[in-house]
Amino acid sequence: MVRIILTGAQGTGKTSVMNALPDQLKSLGIREVIRNMTAQDSTIHINGNGDEWSQNRFFFEYLYLFAKYPEYISDRGLVDVCAYTKWMVKTGRCSQETYDKQMYILKDWCAKHSDVIHVYFPIYFPVVDDGYRDTNEENRKAVDQCIREVIAELSQAGNFNLYTIENAPVLTRVEKIENLIKILEIH
């Protein structure tokens, strides 16, 4: 069973990897959730306009989607949302209580879904201005740091499967994910 969540700051190649996957894996894709949600609901905001309401909506949407589909590859997940919430706490746009609740639920979710593999992409590619994502490099580095902090906290709690793909082009990342899936199928 394939249950993989790609994680990383904006512009780290998650969607590019999803687009380059073979068709059988693309069919498992949970993609562009946040982009779709913000396009459909004007009360949901990201980047500099992000808020607590939006972060909670994203968090619970991912919980729903991961419960709905038995197999998936997602280009973002709960770790990302929790890390962005943490970043927003640091910038004064979310409360510590919201982050603490998300982290509590995320730790429980990871314990119950120990078969889920999180694939972390550190910053490698330059961020592309697509008119949607935040292109501020300082913000991106701060979000990446928050992702690392969330990963560290989850790793200390146990039951967290993390695979990091360092500084590799898209097709190499796809190959590594395919090899990871083959290894998982053997076990």
C-alpha positions as CSV (number, residue, x, y, z in Angstrom):
1,M,0.0,0.0,0.0
2,V,1.4,3.4,-1.0
3,R,1.0,6.2,1.5
4,I,3.5,8.9,0.9
5,I,3.4,12.6,1.8
6,L,5.9,15.0,0.2
7,T,6.8,17.8,2.6
8,G,8.8,21.0,2.2
9,A,8.6,24.8,2.0
10,Q,7.1,26.5,-1.0
11,G,9.0,26.0,-4.2
12,T,10.9,22.9,-3.2
13,G,9.7,20.8,-6.1
14,K,6.9,18.8,-4.5
15,T,4.4,19.5,-7.3
16,S,7.0,19.2,-10.0
17,V,7.8,15.7,-8.6
18,M,4.1,14.8,-8.6
19,N,3.8,15.9,-12.2
20,A,6.7,13.8,-13.2
21,L,5.5,10.6,-11.5
22,P,4.4,7.6,-13.7
23,D,0.7,7.6,-14.5
24,Q,-0.1,4.7,-12.0
25,L,1.4,6.8,-9.2
26,K,-0.1,10.1,-10.4
27,S,-3.5,8.4,-10.1
28,L,-3.0,8.2,-6.3
29,G,-2.2,11.9,-6.2
30,I,-3.7,14.3,-3.6
31,R,-2.6,17.5,-5.2
32,E,-2.9,21.3,-4.9
33,V,-5.3,21.1,-2.0
34,I,-4.5,24.5,-0.6
35,R,-4.5,26.1,-4.0
36,N,-7.9,24.6,-4.8
37,M,-9.3,25.6,-1.4
38,T,-8.3,29.2,-1.7
39,A,-9.7,29.4,-5.2
40,Q,-13.1,28.0,-4.0
41,D,-13.4,30.0,-0.8
42,S,-12.5,33.7,-0.5
43,T,-12.4,33.4,3.3
44,I,-9.3,31.2,3.2
45,H,-6.0,32.9,2.9
46,I,-2.3,32.0,2.6
47,N,1.1,33.7,2.7
48,G,1.1,37.2,4.2
49,N,-2.7,37.1,4.5
50,G,-2.8,33.7,6.2
51,D,-4.7,33.3,9.4
52,E,-5.7,30.9,12.1
53,W,-9.0,30.1,10.4
54,S,-7.3,29.1,7.2
55,Q,-4.6,27.0,8.9
56,N,-7.2,25.0,10.7
57,R,-9.3,24.5,7.5
58,F,-6.2,23.2,5.7
59,F,-5.3,20.9,8.6
60,F,-8.7,19.3,8.8
61,E,-9.0,19.0,5.1
62,Y,-5.9,17.0,5.0
63,L,-7.1,14.8,7.9
64,Y,-10.3,14.2,5.9
65,L,-8.5,13.4,2.6
66,F,-6.0,11.0,4.3
67,A,-8.9,9.2,5.9
68,K,-10.9,9.1,2.6
69,Y,-8.2,7.5,0.5
70,P,-6.5,4.2,1.5
71,E,-3.6,4.9,-0.9
72,Y,-2.1,8.2,-1.8
73,I,0.8,10.3,-2.7
74,S,0.3,13.9,-1.6
75,D,2.3,17.0,-2.6
76,R,1.7,18.5,0.9
77,G,0.4,17.3,4.2
78,L,-0.2,17.8,7.9
79,V,3.5,18.4,8.6
80,D,3.5,21.3,6.2
81,V,0.4,22.8,7.6
82,C,1.6,22.5,11.2
83,A,4.9,24.0,10.2
84,Y,3.2,27.0,8.5
85,T,1.1,27.4,11.6
86,K,4.3,27.4,13.7
87,W,5.8,30.1,11.4
88,M,2.6,32.1,11.7
89,V,2.8,31.9,15.5
90,K,6.4,33.3,15.2
91,T,5.1,36.1,13.0
92,G,2.1,36.9,15.3
93,R,-0.7,35.7,13.0
94,C,-1.7,32.5,14.9
95,S,-1.9,31.6,18.5
96,Q,0.4,29.1,20.2
97,E,-2.7,27.2,21.3
98,T,-3.7,26.6,17.6
99,Y,-0.2,25.2,16.9
100,D,-0.2,23.1,20.1
101,K,-3.6,21.5,19.1
102,Q,-2.5,20.8,15.6
103,M,0.8,19.2,16.9
104,Y,-1.1,17.1,19.4
105,I,-3.4,15.8,16.7
106,L,-0.5,15.3,14.3
107,K,1.4,13.2,16.8
108,D,-1.6,11.0,17.4
109,W,-2.2,10.7,13.7
110,C,1.4,9.7,13.1
111,A,1.2,7.1,15.8
112,K,-2.0,5.6,14.2
113,H,-0.6,5.8,10.7
114,S,3.0,4.6,11.2
115,D,3.0,3.2,7.7
116,V,2.9,6.7,6.1
117,I,6.2,7.8,4.7
118,H,7.0,11.5,4.8
119,V,9.5,12.6,2.1
120,Y,11.1,15.8,3.0
121,F,12.6,18.1,0.3
122,P,14.9,20.8,1.7
123,I,15.3,24.0,-0.3
124,Y,17.1,23.3,-3.5
125,F,15.3,25.0,-6.4
126,P,14.8,28.7,-6.6
127,V,11.2,29.7,-5.9
128,V,9.3,30.5,-9.0
129,D,6.9,33.4,-9.0
130,D,3.6,31.9,-10.2
131,G,1.5,34.7,-8.8
132,Y,0.3,32.5,-6.0
133,R,3.1,31.4,-3.7
134,D,5.2,33.6,-1.4
135,T,8.5,34.3,-3.2
136,N,10.2,36.0,-0.3
137,E,13.4,33.9,0.4
138,E,13.6,34.9,4.0
139,N,10.0,33.6,4.6
140,R,10.8,30.4,2.7
141,K,13.9,29.8,4.9
142,A,11.9,30.5,8.0
143,V,9.1,28.0,6.9
144,D,11.8,25.4,6.1
145,Q,13.2,25.9,9.6
146,C,9.7,25.4,11.1
147,I,9.3,22.2,9.0
148,R,12.6,20.9,10.4
149,E,11.4,21.8,13.9
150,V,8.1,20.0,13.4
151,I,10.0,17.0,12.0
152,A,12.3,16.9,15.0
153,E,9.4,17.1,17.4
154,L,7.6,14.2,15.6
155,S,10.8,12.1,15.4
156,Q,11.3,12.5,19.2
157,A,7.7,11.3,19.7
158,G,8.4,8.2,17.6
159,N,6.2,6.5,15.0
160,F,7.4,9.0,12.3
161,N,8.8,7.7,9.1
162,L,10.9,10.2,7.3
163,Y,12.9,10.0,4.1
164,T,14.9,13.0,3.0
165,I,15.9,13.7,-0.6
166,E,18.7,16.2,-0.6
167,N,19.5,18.5,-3.6
168,A,18.5,16.3,-6.5
169,P,16.8,17.2,-9.8
170,V,13.1,16.2,-10.3
171,L,13.7,13.0,-12.2
172,T,16.2,11.8,-9.7
173,R,13.7,12.5,-6.9
174,V,11.0,10.6,-8.8
175,E,13.4,7.6,-9.2
176,K,14.2,7.7,-5.5
177,I,10.5,7.7,-4.6
178,E,9.9,4.8,-7.0
179,N,12.8,2.9,-5.3
180,L,11.3,3.7,-1.9
181,I,7.9,2.3,-3.1
182,K,9.6,-0.9,-4.3
183,I,11.3,-1.4,-0.9
184,L,8.0,-0.9,0.8
185,E,6.3,-3.4,-1.4
186,I,8.9,-6.0,-0.5
187,H,8.2,-5.6,3.2
